[in-house]
Amino acid sequence: MLHMYLDFEGLLDRCSMSNVSLSEVGLRDFMRGFTQSLVGPLFNIVDVGRARENMSRKIEGMSTFLHSLSIYS
């Protein structure tokens, strides 16, 4: 199982600054195709926005949830 947290707009900005040709539509299509593939149920891609604390909260929330299920026990 994979949970990927990213700043969608920040990723587009970084690609542009690095001269990597990537359109918003292309990235959204990739993300949609990736999560809707045969292994899609095992993958989640979450756009957390620009604020760093958003990503931290998402990761902490998922960690708390998994611990509550005793997956790590």
MOHUJO-V659514 format. One record per residue. SS is DSSP state (H for helix, E for strand, - for the rest). PHI is phi as a letter, one per 30 degrees, with the letter a starting at -180 (* if undefined). D_FIRST is the distance of its C-alpha to the first C-alpha in Angstrom with 2 decimals. Layout:
<<SS:PHI:D_FIRST> <SS:PHI:D_FIRST>>
//
This chain:
<<-:*:0.00> <E:b:3.79> <E:c:6.81> <E:c:9.96> <E:c:13.24> <E:b:16.42> <-:c:20.08> <H:e:20.73> <H:d:24.50> <H:d:24.36> <H:d:22.37> <H:d:25.04> <H:d:27.75> <H:d:26.53> <H:d:26.37> <H:d:29.85> <H:d:31.24> <-:c:29.99> <-:i:31.56> <-:c:28.32> <-:d:29.06> <-:a:26.32> <-:c:27.21> <H:d:25.59> <H:d:25.51> <H:d:24.03> <H:d:21.14> <H:d:20.51> <H:d:20.78> <H:d:18.26> <H:d:15.69> <H:d:16.57> <H:d:16.54> <H:d:13.15> <H:d:11.55> <-:c:14.04> <-:d:13.70> <-:e:13.09> <-:c:9.38> <H:e:9.51> <H:e:8.29> <H:c:4.61> <E:b:5.90> <E:b:8.27> <E:c:11.28> <E:b:13.75> <E:d:17.33> <-:c:18.63> <-:i:22.11> <-:d:24.49> <-:d:24.88> <H:e:23.09> <H:d:23.06> <H:d:20.92> <H:d:17.94> <H:e:18.78> <H:d:19.06> <H:d:15.70> <H:d:14.00> <H:d:16.44> <H:d:15.92> <H:d:12.17> <H:d:13.13> <H:d:16.00> <H:d:14.16> <H:d:11.76> <H:d:14.98> <H:d:16.84> <-:d:14.76> <-:i:15.67> <-:d:12.27> <-:c:13.76> <-:d:17.13>>
//
